[in-house]
Amino acid sequence: MTPFAVYAIRYAHREASLRGEHFYRGDPRPNEPYPIDYFVWAAVSSEATVVIDAGFTAETAKRRGNRDYLRSPIATLRQLGVEAGAVEHLAITHLHYDHVGHVSDFPAAQVLVQRSEYEFWTGPFAMRGEYGHLHEPPDIAYLREHLARGRVKLIDGDFTIVPGVTLHHLGGHTQGLQVVRVKTAAGHLVLASDASHFYENIATDRPYSIVDHLPSMYRAFDRISELADAEELIIPGHDPLVLQRFPAAASALAGLAVRVA
């Protein structure tokens, strides 16, 4: 099996973000700036390409405000040699608005979502309280339509997409949050998504502020560490440090895409 190359594709940024937003029950320095990046990921080998998450659209960024939409991740994928229309595997880690907005741009892909995640966001609580702000109802409607057409696959627990790329249901941040484990030349890498928004969440054992089930968030930290072959092979979901720790995927993509393994 050929190891996968893994790319983190930065498509949006929010500068006006504070430490207090990013840790469960706040932070001792709540008003200190703590910017956030938004990513899509791609695992690419000579045998297969798997895209992980689908970001949000420029229209969503404009409507929600306070988000700097840098560039469509579809365009950056194309520069990496990945045509969205030809991708066969699209794994969605969870159904918050910033992970599912471009699903329609992958028309040939089988979309992989945990059943518990789908059932929550199509269930009776999805529009209650803060939940209503965390997702975009048209995105969920699109998934519902394409589940009926057979393009969306609901999975229960851990799942192998292709040899070398596996999904692992952890929950915690949302009911059906899943992380992605990828076999690379450097070893098994884990795309933690929102199981650890930032390096600091997992490093200091402090979960992110949006909590579905707190014990599962702590268990997720432990499981991520078990799944990754080294600490440096754990990639958080929203940390601007990812752009600093890894080389640009190409000189023309500086600030937009890095190769993490």
N, C-alpha and C positions, 0 to 999 in steps of 0.2 A: 504494500500500500504506500503510495506516495504521500509524504507529509504535506499538510496544508500550510499555505501562507495565509496570514490573517491580517486584515486591514481594519483600522478604525477610521470612519469617515465622519468628520465634523461638519454638520450642516447648519447649526444655529448656536447662539451664545446669549447668555443673559448676564450682563455686568452688574446691574442693580440688585444684587443678591447678598444676603447677610448670613453670617454663621448661625444665628439663631433659627433660621429656616431649615437647617440641614441635619439637626440632631434631635432625637427623641427627648422631649421635655426640655428642649432648649440647650443653651451653651453659656458658659460663664462670660463669654465675650459676644453677646448676642448681636451687637450692632457693628461688628467688624466686617468689612466687605469679604465676600466669599463667592466669587463668580461661578457660574455653572455652564458647562458645554453640553450639547446634545449630539448623539452619535447614532449612526447605523454601522453595522459591521459586515464584513464579507470574509468567508473562508474559501480559499481557492486552491484547487489542485489540478493536475492534468486529467483527473477522472471526473471531478464534480465541482460545482460551485454552490455554496449555501449562503444566502443572505440572512442576516439576523436583524430583525426589526425594520420598521419602515418609516420612522420619523414622523414629523408633522409637516404640513404644507405651508407655503408662503401665505396663503389665505388665512389659515388658522393662526399663524404668527401675528398677522396684522390685526385680526379680530381680538385676540387675547392681549395684545400689546406687550411692551416691555421685553420683547424678544428680538434679537438681531438675527434675522434669517440670512445666512451667508450665501447659500447656494443649494439648489436641489441636490439631494444625495444621488438622484438618478444620473445627473450629469457627471458627478464625480466618479460614480461606478463606471460609467462609460469610459472615462479616461484611464481607468484601471483595467480596461479590457472586458468589463462585465456589462453586457446589454441586459437591461431589466426585463425586456420582453422575452428573453431566452432563458431566464433563470427558472430552474425546475423546483427549487426548494426554498421556501421562505418561512423561517421560524419566528414567531412573535412571542417575545418573552412574557408580555402581559399587555392588557388592553387600555392602559392609560393613553391619553391623546397623543403623547410625544413618541409613541412606539408603533402606531398603526395607520398613520395618515396617508401613506403612499401605497397601500396594499394594491390598489387598482392599477398601479403602474407595473405590476408583475403578473400579467394576465395568464402566463403559462405555468406559474408556480403552484405547487401544492402548499397551502398555508397551514402551518402546524400550530395549534393553540391547545393548551390544556382544557379539558372539558370543564373542570371546576371554575376556571377563569371565564370561559364563555358563558356558563350558566349563571354566574354572578351578574355579569354585565348585561345579560338579557333577562334578568330576574326582577323582583319587586323592589329592590333597594337601590338600583342603579342611579335613580334620579333623586334620592333623598339626601339632604344635607350636602356635605362636602363632596360626596360621591358624584353628584351631578357636574361638578367643575372638573373632575379628573378624567373625563372621557368626552368624546365627541359622538353624539347619537348617530349621525350619518355613517360614521366608521363602523359602528356596531351593526347598523342596518345592512351595510354592504356585506359584512361577514355572514349575517343571517341569510341573505339572499344566496350567497355563494356556497354556504353549507348545504343548502337545498340542492344546488347544482353539482355538488360533489367535489368542489375545488378546495374547500376548507375541511381539514381533518382534525377532529377532536381526539386528543390522546389522554390517557390516564396513567400518570406517573412517568417513569423514565422511558426513553425512546431513542432508538438509533435511526438517524436520518439517512446517513450513508456510512460505510465503514470509516471510522476516524472522527465522526461528528455525532455527538449524543446530547440529548436533552435530559435535564434533571429537574423534577418538580420539587421546589422548596417552599413556596408560599411565603408568608410573613408580611411582605410589603403589600401584596394582593393575594387573593385566595389561590390563584393558580400560577403565580410567578414561577418561571422556569429559567435556569441558567444553561449555558451551552459549553460543552467540553470539546476541545478540538485537539487532535494529534498533530503536533508540529515538529519540525526538526529539533527544536529546543526542548521538547517534551509536551506533556498534556497541559494545555492552556485553558483557563476558564474565563469566559465572558460573563461577568457577574451581573450585568445589567443593573437593575435597581435593588438587587439583594445587597449591594454595597454601592451607593451612588459615588462615593469618593474613597480614595485610598484610606483616608482617616477614619471612615466608618468602621471598616473591618480591623484596621490596625489598632484602634483604641477601644474596640468592642462596644461601640455606641451606634445603635441603629439609626437609620434615617427617620425623619419626623413623621412621615406618612406610614401608619401602622395598621395592618389588618389583624395580625396576631403576633404579639410581641415574642413569646417563646420561640415561634418559628423563625423569627428574624435572627435570634441568637443561634438557633440550630443551623440556619443557613450559613452563617459565618464559618461554623465548624465544618460543614459539609463542603463548602467551597475550598477550604484549605486541604481537605482530604482529596478532592478531585484534581487539584492542580499539583503538578510535579515540583513546583518551586514557587516561592512567594512572588517573585517577579513575573510569574505567568498568571497572576490574577489581575484581570483588567476591569476596573470599576466602570460603572455605567455613565457617569457624567463629569468626570474629573478633568479640568483643564490641564493637569499635570501629564495626562497621557500624551498630549502634543509635545511636551518638553522631554519626556523620557524615551521617546522612540523617534527614529528617523522618518523624515518625510518619504512618502511612497514614491514620489518623483519631485524633481525641483519645481515643476509647474503646479504641484499640489501642496506646497508649503502652507501650513495653517489650515488645510482642508482634509488631508489624509495622511496617516502614518502606518507603517508596517510594524505590528506589535510582535510578530514572530514569523 
